[in-house]
Amino acid sequence: MDRGFLLVDKPAGMTSHDVVARVRRIIGIRKVGHAGTLDPAATGLLVCGVGPATKLMRFVQDLPKEYVGQIKFGVATDSLDADGEETYRHPMTVTPDDLEGLVERFTGTILQVPPMVSALKVGGKRLHELAREGIEVEREPRPVEIHSLQILDVRPGEYSEAVIRVVCAKGTYIRVLADDLAKALGGRAHLTALRRLKTGKLSVDSAVTLEQLEALGEQGSWDSAMLAPFEALSALPFCLVRSEVADRVRNGSRLTPAEVPGEWSEGDYVRIADTGENLLAVHRLVAGTFIPEVVLP
């Protein structure tokens, strides 16, 4: 199989780009991309697209993400995670009630100031590149969406620690959330660990480690870990079409509502597949016509 998705359990200490490079070497296919960057210190689900499936990455990229993060209160770093240089230290005791009292305030649409150590571009240059040069620039607060915030554990002490679970939209920084929670209580904090559990319906429980993928590669069966495009995009509604319509889809044709039966709303994305559930394309309903957004070769 030369197309599909690999769910990789990223280890700590590697960039997402490092993981993609390792996957390329293992499977012998150059065209590999990932959906949703994880910081080097973070672990967990990294969704990698292989071959023509890289065209579909944006539909995965935009899905909600679920994380579990560990916070240390009273200590801040320049990167707001454990990889950074310490910039602040003051004892800070936090109780479960303190954090539970902030849940509602930090759920829904909130504003975040992107950290300097991030991949966000300002003036054509990534913030982490500017930070390495010792340059700090003004960053405007940006709205992000927190779908769910749960306090899983709190360990009070001179420098309290807590574990949180967050379900959020694309563009949310969990390390900024950790520090903002501390600021709301009059102090500072940083993330000591972060793990991504899910991207949409895709779970780290179904992921392979790089070592497992390597072993499969040595056996010539790495593709047994591959998720078919139709299955990977299960967050999108679908329509199975007859062979004559499937031929038109492969040619990049627009489709009429009669050819895509179902209840659809303007702007809906729809997986178009043949009767064998082989994904042919993703169409979008625009002004009463299903227009191809991505057509797989």
C-alpha positions as CSV (number, residue, x, y, z in Angstrom):
1,M,0.0,0.0,0.0
2,D,1.6,3.3,-1.1
3,R,-1.0,5.6,0.5
4,G,-2.6,6.0,3.9
5,F,-1.9,7.2,7.4
6,L,0.5,6.0,10.0
7,L,-0.3,6.7,13.6
8,V,3.0,7.2,15.4
9,D,3.6,7.4,19.2
10,K,6.2,10.1,19.2
11,P,8.9,9.8,21.9
12,A,10.3,12.7,23.9
13,G,13.4,14.4,22.6
14,M,12.6,14.3,18.9
15,T,11.0,17.0,16.8
16,S,8.0,16.2,14.6
17,H,10.3,16.7,11.6
18,D,12.7,14.2,13.0
19,V,9.9,11.6,13.3
20,V,8.8,12.2,9.7
21,A,12.4,11.8,8.5
22,R,12.7,8.5,10.5
23,V,9.4,7.2,9.0
24,R,10.7,8.0,5.5
25,R,13.8,6.0,6.0
26,I,11.9,3.0,7.4
27,I,9.2,2.8,4.7
28,G,11.3,3.9,1.8
29,I,8.8,6.5,0.6
30,R,9.8,10.1,0.3
31,K,6.4,11.7,0.4
32,V,5.5,11.7,4.1
33,G,4.0,14.6,6.1
34,H,2.5,15.1,9.6
35,A,-0.7,16.7,11.0
36,G,-0.1,18.9,14.1
37,T,3.4,19.6,15.4
38,L,4.4,18.3,18.8
39,D,7.1,20.1,20.7
40,P,10.3,18.0,21.2
41,A,9.6,17.4,24.9
42,A,6.0,16.2,24.1
43,T,5.0,12.6,23.4
44,G,2.0,10.9,21.9
45,L,0.0,10.8,18.7
46,L,1.6,12.1,15.6
47,V,-0.5,11.4,12.5
48,C,1.7,10.9,9.4
49,G,0.3,10.9,5.9
50,V,2.0,8.7,3.3
51,G,2.1,9.2,-0.5
52,P,-1.0,10.7,-2.1
53,A,-2.7,10.7,1.4
54,T,-0.6,13.8,2.3
55,K,-3.1,15.7,0.2
56,L,-5.6,14.9,2.9
57,M,-3.6,16.1,5.9
58,R,-5.5,19.4,6.3
59,F,-8.7,17.5,7.1
60,V,-6.8,15.8,10.0
61,Q,-4.9,19.0,11.0
62,D,-8.1,20.8,11.8
63,L,-9.6,18.2,14.1
64,P,-9.8,18.7,17.9
65,K,-6.8,17.4,19.9
66,E,-6.8,15.8,23.3
67,Y,-3.8,16.1,25.7
68,V,-2.8,15.2,29.2
69,G,-0.3,17.7,30.7
70,Q,1.6,17.9,33.9
71,I,2.2,21.4,35.4
72,K,4.7,22.6,38.0
73,F,3.6,25.8,39.7
74,G,5.9,28.4,41.0
75,V,8.6,27.9,38.3
76,A,8.5,29.4,34.8
77,T,10.9,28.9,31.9
78,D,11.5,30.9,28.7
79,S,9.8,28.1,26.6
80,L,7.1,27.4,29.3
81,D,8.1,23.7,29.2
82,A,10.9,21.6,30.8
83,D,13.3,22.2,27.9
84,G,13.6,26.0,28.6
85,E,15.8,28.1,30.8
86,E,14.3,29.0,34.2
87,T,13.2,32.6,34.3
88,Y,11.1,32.7,37.5
89,R,10.9,30.8,40.8
90,H,8.7,31.5,43.8
91,P,7.0,29.0,46.1
92,M,3.4,28.4,45.0
93,T,0.9,26.2,46.8
94,V,-2.2,25.3,44.7
95,T,-5.2,23.3,45.9
96,P,-7.7,21.3,43.9
97,D,-10.4,23.9,44.7
98,D,-8.1,26.6,43.3
99,L,-7.9,24.9,39.9
100,E,-11.5,23.7,39.8
101,G,-12.5,27.3,40.3
102,L,-10.7,28.2,37.0
103,V,-12.2,25.5,34.8
104,E,-15.2,27.5,33.6
105,R,-13.1,30.6,33.0
106,F,-10.6,28.7,30.8
107,T,-13.2,26.7,28.8
108,G,-14.7,28.0,25.6
109,T,-13.1,30.7,23.5
110,I,-10.1,32.3,25.4
111,L,-7.2,34.5,24.4
112,Q,-3.6,33.3,24.3
113,V,-0.3,35.1,23.7
114,P,1.8,32.7,21.6
115,P,5.1,31.8,23.3
116,M,8.4,33.1,21.8
117,V,9.6,29.5,21.5
118,S,7.1,28.4,18.9
119,A,6.8,27.8,15.2
120,L,4.5,30.7,14.6
121,K,5.8,33.1,12.0
122,V,6.1,36.9,12.5
123,G,7.4,39.0,9.6
124,G,8.3,35.9,7.7
125,K,10.5,34.4,10.5
126,R,9.5,31.8,13.0
127,L,9.4,32.9,16.6
128,H,11.7,30.2,17.9
129,E,14.3,31.4,15.4
130,L,14.0,35.0,16.7
131,A,14.2,33.7,20.3
132,R,17.5,31.9,19.5
133,E,18.9,35.3,18.3
134,G,17.8,36.8,21.6
135,I,15.1,38.8,20.0
136,E,11.7,39.1,21.6
137,V,8.8,40.6,19.6
138,E,5.3,41.8,20.5
139,R,2.7,39.0,20.0
140,E,-0.9,39.8,19.8
141,P,-3.3,37.7,21.9
142,R,-5.2,35.2,19.7
143,P,-8.5,33.5,20.3
144,V,-8.3,29.7,20.8
145,E,-11.0,27.2,21.6
146,I,-10.9,24.9,24.7
147,H,-13.6,22.3,24.4
148,S,-12.9,20.7,27.7
149,L,-10.6,21.2,30.7
150,Q,-10.4,18.6,33.5
151,I,-8.3,18.6,36.6
152,L,-7.1,15.0,37.0
153,D,-4.8,15.4,40.0
154,V,-3.3,18.0,42.2
155,R,-0.3,17.5,44.5
156,P,-0.1,20.5,46.9
157,G,3.3,21.5,48.2
158,E,5.8,24.3,48.2
159,Y,5.9,24.0,44.4
160,S,2.5,22.3,43.7
161,E,2.0,20.0,40.7
162,A,-1.1,19.2,38.8
163,V,-2.3,16.9,35.9
164,I,-4.9,18.2,33.5
165,R,-6.7,16.8,30.5
166,V,-7.5,19.3,27.7
167,V,-9.6,18.9,24.5
168,C,-8.9,21.9,22.3
169,A,-9.0,23.2,18.7
170,K,-6.0,23.7,16.4
171,G,-3.6,26.4,17.5
172,T,-3.9,26.0,21.2
173,Y,-0.7,26.0,23.3
174,I,-1.1,23.8,26.4
175,R,2.1,25.3,27.9
176,V,0.6,28.8,27.6
177,L,-2.6,27.5,29.2
178,A,-0.6,26.1,32.1
179,D,1.1,29.4,32.7
180,D,-2.1,31.3,32.4
181,L,-3.7,29.1,35.0
182,A,-0.9,30.0,37.3
183,K,-1.1,33.7,36.5
184,A,-4.8,33.6,37.4
185,L,-3.7,32.4,40.8
186,G,-1.0,35.0,41.2
187,G,2.1,33.1,40.1
188,R,3.8,31.3,37.2
189,A,4.1,27.7,36.0
190,H,5.5,25.5,33.2
191,L,4.7,22.1,31.7
192,T,6.9,19.3,32.9
193,A,5.3,16.7,30.5
194,L,2.7,16.7,27.7
195,R,1.2,13.8,25.9
196,R,-1.3,13.9,22.9
197,L,-3.9,11.2,23.3
198,K,-6.1,11.9,20.3
199,T,-6.6,13.8,17.1
200,G,-10.3,13.7,16.3
201,K,-11.2,10.0,16.6
202,L,-7.7,8.8,16.0
203,S,-6.1,7.6,19.2
204,V,-2.6,7.0,20.4
205,D,-3.9,3.6,21.6
206,S,-3.8,2.5,18.0
207,A,-0.3,4.1,17.3
208,V,3.0,2.3,16.8
209,T,6.3,3.3,18.2
210,L,9.2,4.1,15.9
211,E,10.9,0.9,17.1
212,Q,7.8,-1.2,16.3
213,L,7.6,0.4,12.9
214,E,11.3,-0.3,12.4
215,A,10.7,-4.0,13.2
216,L,7.8,-4.2,10.8
217,G,10.0,-2.5,8.1
218,E,12.7,-5.1,8.6
219,Q,10.1,-7.8,8.0
220,G,8.8,-6.0,4.9
221,S,5.4,-5.5,6.5
222,W,5.4,-1.9,7.7
223,D,2.2,-1.3,5.6
224,S,0.3,-3.5,8.1
225,A,0.4,-0.5,10.4
226,M,-1.2,1.8,7.8
227,L,-4.6,3.2,8.2
228,A,-6.6,3.5,4.9
229,P,-7.6,7.1,3.9
230,F,-11.3,6.3,4.1
231,E,-10.9,5.1,7.7
232,A,-8.5,7.9,8.8
233,L,-11.0,10.6,7.7
234,S,-13.9,9.0,9.7
235,A,-14.7,12.4,11.2
236,L,-16.1,13.5,7.8
237,P,-19.5,12.2,6.5
238,F,-19.3,9.9,3.5
239,C,-21.2,8.7,0.4
240,L,-20.5,5.5,-1.5
241,V,-21.1,6.0,-5.2
242,R,-21.8,3.7,-8.1
243,S,-19.1,2.7,-10.6
244,E,-20.2,5.2,-13.2
245,V,-20.1,8.1,-10.7
246,A,-16.8,6.8,-9.3
247,D,-15.3,7.2,-12.8
248,R,-16.4,10.8,-12.9
249,V,-15.0,11.4,-9.4
250,R,-11.6,10.0,-10.5
251,N,-11.6,12.5,-13.4
252,G,-12.2,15.4,-11.0
253,S,-15.8,16.1,-12.0
254,R,-18.3,18.0,-9.9
255,L,-21.3,16.1,-8.7
256,T,-25.0,16.9,-8.4
257,P,-27.0,16.4,-5.2
258,A,-28.7,13.4,-7.0
259,E,-25.3,11.7,-7.3
260,V,-24.5,12.2,-3.6
261,P,-27.6,11.2,-1.8
262,G,-28.0,12.3,1.8
263,E,-28.8,15.3,3.9
264,W,-26.1,17.9,3.5
265,S,-25.7,21.5,4.4
266,E,-23.9,24.3,2.6
267,G,-20.1,24.0,3.1
268,D,-20.1,20.3,4.2
269,Y,-17.1,18.2,3.3
270,V,-18.0,14.7,2.1
271,R,-15.8,11.6,1.6
272,I,-16.6,10.2,-1.8
273,A,-15.8,6.5,-2.0
274,D,-16.6,3.5,-4.2
275,T,-18.7,0.6,-2.9
276,G,-15.5,-1.1,-1.6
277,E,-14.9,1.9,0.7
278,N,-11.8,3.0,-1.2
279,L,-11.6,6.8,-0.8
280,L,-11.7,8.6,-4.2
281,A,-12.0,12.2,-3.2
282,V,-13.2,14.8,-0.7
283,H,-15.9,17.1,-2.1
284,R,-17.5,20.2,-0.6
285,L,-21.0,21.4,-1.1
286,V,-21.0,24.9,-2.6
287,A,-24.1,26.6,-4.0
288,G,-25.9,23.3,-4.6
289,T,-22.9,21.5,-6.3
290,F,-20.4,19.1,-4.8
291,I,-17.0,20.5,-5.8
292,P,-13.8,18.3,-5.5
293,E,-11.4,19.6,-2.9
294,V,-9.0,16.7,-3.1
295,V,-9.0,13.9,-5.7
296,L,-6.8,10.9,-5.0
297,P,-4.8,9.5,-8.0
